[in-house]
């Protein structure tokens, strides 16, 4: 009888050890910041999968383990809730905080003031100076902006009073993009 109880206790102890090691590893990965150095811009493109996001985070050394990040997303049911955009990720936040930032959509915003009388090309140059035309960022490219201003068929289809060329329709204002 005593031997049976001892065997059961030994099996339970071994099972606890087997479960505790991966659980401890996961907990360490999730709560410990992995970032090094300074803040990094991180971009989630529209339609990007949780796997692609996790792999990109790992490649940029913002997390230690992409698999743990995907498990965290699955456990919290947030895998499909990550919002596309450009984020600023500090090195001292952990996986949970990164996930919360992406779920909340805490994206970078840029402030740009268009002075009165600026033409589209001057506005494009102003946006370039503000860093809004950086490559691969998911933001509108400079040529797309100029194309939209010069050949605007979308609005003209719905409202005949709006010309195809939108030059002069960008009002002097401070915009938060």
C-alpha positions as CSV (number, residue, x, y, z in Angstrom):
1,X,0.0,0.0,0.0
2,X,2.8,2.4,1.0
3,X,4.7,1.6,-2.2
4,X,1.6,2.4,-4.4
5,X,1.2,5.8,-2.7
6,X,4.9,6.4,-3.2
7,X,4.7,5.5,-6.9
8,X,1.7,7.8,-7.4
9,X,3.5,10.6,-5.6
10,X,6.6,10.1,-7.7
11,X,4.6,10.1,-10.9
12,X,2.8,13.3,-9.8
13,X,6.1,14.9,-8.9
14,X,7.5,14.1,-12.3
15,X,4.4,15.4,-14.1
16,X,4.6,18.6,-12.1
17,X,8.2,19.0,-13.2
18,X,7.4,18.2,-16.8
19,X,4.6,20.9,-16.8
20,X,6.5,23.5,-14.8
21,X,9.6,23.8,-17.0
22,X,7.8,24.8,-20.2
23,X,5.3,27.0,-18.2
24,X,8.2,28.7,-16.5
25,X,10.0,29.3,-19.8
26,X,6.8,30.7,-21.3
27,X,6.2,33.0,-18.3
28,X,9.8,34.2,-18.5
29,X,9.5,35.0,-22.2
30,X,6.2,36.8,-21.8
31,X,7.1,39.1,-18.8
32,X,10.7,39.9,-19.5
33,X,11.6,42.7,-21.9
34,X,13.8,41.5,-24.7
35,X,14.5,44.9,-26.4
36,X,18.0,46.2,-26.6
37,X,19.2,49.7,-27.0
38,X,16.7,52.4,-28.1
39,X,13.1,52.7,-29.2
40,X,12.4,51.1,-32.6
41,X,9.7,51.9,-35.2
42,X,7.7,48.7,-36.0
43,X,5.2,48.5,-38.8
44,X,2.3,46.1,-39.0
45,X,1.1,46.0,-42.6
46,X,-2.6,45.5,-43.4
47,X,-3.4,41.8,-43.7
48,X,-0.2,40.7,-42.0
49,X,-0.6,37.5,-40.0
50,X,0.2,36.9,-36.4
51,X,3.0,34.6,-37.5
52,X,4.5,37.2,-39.7
53,X,4.3,39.8,-37.0
54,X,5.8,37.5,-34.4
55,X,8.7,36.6,-36.7
56,X,9.3,40.3,-37.5
57,X,9.4,41.2,-33.8
58,X,11.9,38.4,-33.2
59,X,14.1,39.4,-36.1
60,X,14.1,43.0,-34.8
61,X,15.0,41.6,-31.3
62,X,11.9,43.2,-29.7
63,X,10.9,39.7,-28.4
64,X,13.0,36.7,-27.6
65,X,10.7,34.0,-28.9
66,X,8.1,34.2,-31.7
67,X,6.4,31.0,-30.7
68,X,5.7,32.3,-27.1
69,X,4.2,35.5,-28.7
70,X,1.9,33.5,-30.8
71,X,0.8,31.4,-27.8
72,X,0.2,34.6,-25.9
73,X,-2.0,35.8,-28.8
74,X,-3.9,32.5,-28.9
75,X,-4.5,32.4,-25.1
76,X,-5.7,36.0,-25.0
77,X,-7.8,35.6,-28.2
78,X,-6.0,38.6,-29.6
79,X,-4.4,37.1,-32.7
80,X,-6.9,38.7,-35.1
81,X,-7.1,42.0,-33.1
82,X,-3.7,43.4,-34.0
83,X,-4.1,46.7,-35.8
84,X,-2.1,47.7,-38.8
85,X,0.1,50.8,-38.4
86,X,3.4,52.2,-37.4
87,X,4.4,51.8,-33.8
88,X,7.2,53.1,-31.6
89,X,8.3,50.2,-29.4
90,X,10.5,51.0,-26.4
91,X,13.2,48.4,-25.4
92,X,11.9,48.1,-21.9
93,X,8.4,46.6,-22.5
94,X,7.5,43.0,-22.4
95,X,5.4,40.8,-24.8
96,X,2.2,41.5,-23.0
97,X,2.7,45.3,-23.3
98,X,3.7,45.0,-26.9
99,X,0.5,42.9,-27.6
100,X,-1.6,45.5,-25.8
101,X,-0.1,48.3,-27.8
102,X,-0.8,46.5,-31.0
103,X,-4.4,45.6,-30.0
104,X,-5.2,49.1,-28.8
105,X,-3.8,50.5,-32.0
106,X,-1.4,52.9,-30.2
107,X,0.2,54.0,-33.5
108,X,2.6,56.9,-34.1
109,X,1.0,60.1,-35.3
110,X,2.6,62.9,-37.2
111,X,1.6,66.5,-37.0
112,X,1.9,68.6,-40.2
113,X,0.9,72.2,-40.7
114,X,0.1,73.2,-44.3
115,X,0.7,76.9,-44.7
116,X,-1.8,79.0,-46.8
117,X,-1.0,79.1,-50.5
118,X,1.1,75.9,-50.6
119,X,0.8,73.9,-53.9
120,X,0.6,70.1,-53.9
121,X,4.3,69.8,-54.7
122,X,5.2,72.0,-51.8
123,X,2.9,70.0,-49.5
124,X,4.6,66.8,-50.7
125,X,8.0,68.3,-50.0
126,X,6.8,69.4,-46.5
127,X,5.6,65.8,-45.9
128,X,9.0,64.5,-47.1
129,X,10.8,66.8,-44.6
130,X,8.5,65.4,-41.8
131,X,9.6,61.9,-42.7
132,X,6.2,60.8,-44.1
133,X,7.6,59.3,-47.3
134,X,10.0,56.8,-45.8
135,X,10.2,53.6,-47.8
136,X,8.4,50.4,-46.7
137,X,6.4,52.1,-44.0
138,X,2.9,51.3,-45.3
139,X,2.2,55.0,-45.5
140,X,1.1,56.6,-48.8
141,X,4.0,57.0,-51.1
142,X,4.8,60.5,-52.4
143,X,4.0,59.6,-56.0
144,X,0.6,58.2,-55.0
145,X,-0.1,61.4,-53.2
146,X,0.8,63.5,-56.3
147,X,-1.2,61.1,-58.5
148,X,-4.3,61.4,-56.3
149,X,-4.1,65.2,-56.3
150,X,-3.5,65.6,-60.0
151,X,-5.9,62.9,-61.2
152,X,-8.8,62.6,-58.8
153,X,-11.5,60.7,-60.6
154,X,-13.0,59.2,-57.3
155,X,-14.5,62.4,-56.0
156,X,-15.4,63.8,-59.4
157,X,-17.6,60.7,-60.0
158,X,-19.8,61.6,-57.0
159,X,-19.7,65.4,-57.1
160,X,-19.4,67.1,-60.4
161,X,-18.5,70.4,-58.7
162,X,-15.1,68.8,-57.6
163,X,-12.6,69.0,-60.3
164,X,-10.3,66.1,-61.3
165,X,-7.3,68.1,-60.2
166,X,-7.4,68.7,-56.5
167,X,-4.7,71.4,-56.5
168,X,-5.9,74.1,-54.0
169,X,-8.3,71.8,-52.2
170,X,-5.8,70.9,-49.4
171,X,-6.7,73.6,-46.9
172,X,-4.2,75.4,-44.7
173,X,-4.5,73.5,-41.4
174,X,-2.7,71.4,-38.9
175,X,-3.3,67.8,-39.6
176,X,-2.5,64.8,-37.3
177,X,-1.7,61.8,-39.5
